[in-house]
Amino acid sequence: MANLKKFSLTFDQKNDDWALKNLDSGRTLRRFDTKADATKGGVLKNVIGVEGGSVKIHKVNGRFDEERTFPGSKDPHSSKG
């Protein structure tokens, strides 16, 4: 998993929306009105692109919720997800 790009989806209180950020560059790739908008049917996969990556998804309070890997074939074998 060391070669995967790392991303995070967090709630931005200042803008009152959800931001998907590339953790390597710190750049915000896209903003969403709701967490559900970001996590529904292939949206994250499409934003991340064909190279894929690992997305850490947080709760509104900032605590870790879950992690998703795109494409799924790059998910480490030891992962429960």
C-alpha positions, 0 to 999 in steps of 0.5 A, spaced: 500 500 500 506 504 500 505 506 492 498 508 493 496 516 494 493 518 500 487 522 501 482 524 506 475 526 506 473 531 512 468 536 514 470 543 513 467 547 518 469 554 515 465 552 508 460 548 511 462 542 506 466 536 505 473 536 502 476 531 499 484 532 499 490 529 497 494 528 503 501 529 499 500 535 496 495 538 501 490 540 495 483 540 495 480 536 489 473 537 490 468 539 495 461 536 497 455 539 500 454 532 504 458 526 506 453 522 502 454 526 496 461 524 496 461 517 498 455 514 494 456 510 488 463 511 485 464 518 486 470 518 490 473 513 485 472 518 479 475 524 483 481 520 485 482 517 478 485 511 474 491 511 479 487 510 485 488 511 492 486 510 499 481 515 502 480 516 510 473 518 511 472 522 517 466 523 521 463 531 522 467 531 529 473 529 525 474 522 528 476 517 523 470 513 520 473 508 515 478 507 510 476 505 502 481 503 497 480 504 490 481 500 486 479 495 490 484 490 488 489 494 491 486 493 498 491 490 502 490 482 504 490 483 511 484 489 511 477 487 513 474 491 508 
